[in-house]
Amino acid sequence: MIDLRSDTVTRPSAGMLAAMTSAPLGDDVYGEDPTINRLEETVAGLLGHEAGLFTVTGSLANMLGVRALVSPGAEILCEASAHIARAELGAHAAVSGVTTRTWSAPAGQIDLEQIRALIAPDLGSYFVSTAAVSVENTHNFGGGAIQHGYDALADELDALGLPLHLDGARLWNASVASGVPVAAYASRATAASVCLSKGLGAPVGSVLVGSTELIREARIWRKRLGGGWRQAGVLAAAGLYALEHNVQRLAEDHSNARLIADVLADAAPGSVKPDQVETNIVVADLAATGKTVAQVVEAARAAGVLVGGVGHTQLRVVTHLDASTVDCRTAAETLARILQ
Ligand SMILES: *Cc1c(COP(=O)(O)O)cnc(C)c1O
């Protein structure tokens, strides 16, 4: 099977497993796991922040980051298909009492006009107060799009005194594709999360970064929510290994995604614009092909290729370090045969 459902499906390599089994460990609830401490310091440094917190998932890192910026009953603004709004099962509302309003834009992009119209930090005692804005870079359901207008939004929020939350689950993809250092993105945010378990290929883990004070609070909430962990340096070691070995190679995933997009654009004209595939995610719209996502996913599975769907008409194909260029070409040709 060639599995292109997600970049979360990778298995740790022999080198990564060796790093995990030789990592020095301690009890992280006591702050005594040297490998976790090193990972948190390393990621905070790379992202231009004072402190970091290792979490089991990106969803938990986002929950802790958002709740640090938004009080119960206040709101965070985000794009309508953002992971925090669609794929965290309402955690920000269910657990933290945070409400959400959304703007909607092609490829999940920042739309400054719409955001300006939504922002309402203080409309008196009748209306919900806007406490933060969240941006997802790259944008997952937006087809791995790099966010444009990020600095302009950050400047505007700075002027208003409103914090920016960055969901950087795939921030290294954005950085490798754009040439913009991850710190240039993340340092504009008050709280930022990054995933080690996506394109970087670690089996588990995300890191939230922010000020020392924000991370101190987040550490308390992580424990309160049951997310404190003990000798998890065995997992943090995989993250450190990934940061050393698997960042620059993301460029291969990006060129493999472009290859897939080219083949799909030939097979189903108009389904995808290859020049808009900037990173490792291809979203193809099947509306004009007369086939449903379920039919294509099923036919691909029968032919040895696993892909996913977003919504009713969009196919989602994600490249990663366990799918070679040959695998990606084979998968693309299989999908092309099904679509034609
Ligand atoms: C994967 C992802 C997350 C976190 O997902 P977990 O499965 O909870 O680790 C957060 N944001 C985005 C944009 C993602 O793609």
The ligand as an ORCA input file, in Angstrom:
! r2SCAN-3c Opt
* xyz 0 1
  C      -2.375     17.902     12.485
  C      -2.691     19.288     12.804
  C      -2.803     19.725     14.129
  C      -2.633     18.828     15.332
  O      -3.123     17.567     15.156
  P      -2.957     16.431     16.273
  O      -3.475     15.239     15.526
  O      -3.789     16.819     17.415
  O      -1.505     16.331     16.607
  C      -3.070     21.051     14.348
  N      -3.222     21.901     13.342
  C      -3.114     21.530     12.061
  C      -3.245     22.543     10.981
  C      -2.860     20.201     11.737
  O      -2.768     19.834     10.474
*
